[in-house]
């Protein structure tokens, strides 16, 4: 299993930006496709974005397309989520996750971080 740790969450006003980071350790990071998920209070965890192990392919939930960008730096064992034009409905705990294999996908993630809180005030 790869160990994951998120950072970069916080409180931001509507329309603002945040960049989340997720540092990986314990296994060869470049063997894993990565993803971001979120869970709002009282709701189920939902897919946000994913990136292939090479970084050449990405997937996004419709709700964040055009506002969020997932990227990775395999030399730094880190995946990022740049979040722009934030809305109150983006408020949630954000989790990064690792999926062994090459392909960006919305399911099949076996390793998870502890999460970082993002709060968007109106």
C-alpha positions as a printed Julia matrix, in Angstrom:
122×3 Matrix{Float64}:
   0.0    0.0     0.0
   1.09   3.52   -0.69
   0.75   6.03    2.15
  -0.9    9.34    1.33
  -1.07  12.68    3.13
  -3.12  15.68    2.01
  -2.47  19.34    2.75
  -3.59  22.73    1.56
  -7.18  22.85    2.74
  -8.67  25.85    4.49
 -11.32  28.54    4.49
 -11.85  30.61    1.35
 -14.52  32.97    0.07
 -16.75  32.22   -2.88
 -14.81  32.73   -6.1
 -11.48  32.1    -4.43
  -8.83  29.47   -5.1
  -6.99  26.76   -3.2
  -4.39  24.2    -4.19
  -4.44  20.85   -2.47
  -1.37  18.64   -2.35
  -1.06  14.95   -1.66
   2.34  13.46   -0.87
   2.86   9.74   -1.37
   5.34   7.37    0.21
   5.98   3.69    0.64
   5.65   2.47   -2.94
   6.68   3.6    -6.41
   4.42   6.57   -6.97
   4.64   6.4   -10.74
   3.01   2.94  -10.69
  -0.24   4.46   -9.46
  -3.02   6.42  -11.05
  -4.27   9.01   -8.58
  -7.57  10.56   -7.73
  -9.32  13.14   -5.6
 -12.63  12.56   -3.89
 -14.71  14.64   -1.49
 -17.35  14.12    1.15
 -19.68  16.82    2.36
 -21.55  16.55    5.68
 -24.45  14.14    5.41
 -23.51  13.08    1.89
 -21.7   10.15    0.36
 -18.14  10.44   -0.85
 -17.99  11.48   -4.49
 -15.43  11.42   -7.26
 -13.8   14.73   -8.15
 -10.86  14.1   -10.49
  -8.34  11.46  -11.54
  -5.05  11.35  -13.39
  -3.2    8.52  -15.1
   0.15   7.42  -13.79
   1.97   9.27  -16.56
  -0.12  12.39  -16.1
  -1.2   12.31  -19.72
  -4.86  11.55  -19.11
  -7.33  13.16  -16.7
 -10.98  12.74  -15.7
 -13.26  15.2   -13.94
 -16.68  15.19  -12.38
 -19.09  17.41  -14.3
 -19.52  19.62  -11.25
 -15.85  20.7   -11.29
 -14.99  20.69  -15.0
 -13.44  23.95  -16.06
 -12.76  25.01  -12.45
 -10.5   22.28  -11.02
  -7.26  20.91  -12.45
  -5.52  17.74  -11.33
  -1.81  17.35  -11.95
   1.1   15.31  -10.64
   4.84  15.52  -10.25
   6.27  12.0   -10.24
   9.72  13.31   -9.27
   8.19  14.74   -6.07
   5.74  11.87   -5.45
   2.95  14.42   -5.26
  -0.45  14.96   -6.83
  -2.19  18.33   -6.82
  -5.7   19.66   -7.15
  -5.93  23.3    -8.21
  -9.37  24.59   -7.35
 -10.55  27.89   -8.83
 -13.88  29.74   -8.78
 -14.84  27.93   -5.61
 -18.49  27.71   -4.6
 -20.11  26.99   -1.24
 -21.19  23.6    -2.59
 -17.51  22.66   -2.91
 -17.29  22.61    0.88
 -16.21  19.11    1.92
 -13.39  16.98    3.21
 -11.15  16.22    0.26
  -9.32  12.91    0.03
  -6.61  11.77   -2.32
  -6.47   8.14   -3.36
  -4.17   5.79   -5.24
  -5.11   3.14   -7.76
  -2.47   0.65   -8.87
  -2.16   0.78  -12.64
  -1.86   3.17  -15.53
  -5.35   4.37  -16.26
  -7.25   7.29  -14.79
 -10.55   5.98  -13.44
 -13.35   6.8   -11.04
 -13.24   3.54   -9.09
 -10.78   0.9    -7.9
  -8.79   3.05   -5.47
  -7.2    1.02   -2.69
  -5.19   3.57   -0.71
  -6.61   6.71    0.85
  -5.31   9.74    2.71
  -6.79  11.13    5.92
  -8.47  14.07    4.19
  -8.22  17.84    4.33
 -11.12  20.22    5.02
 -12.11  22.8     2.41
 -14.69  25.36    3.44
 -16.06  27.93    1.02
 -17.96  30.81    2.6
 -20.73  32.63    0.77
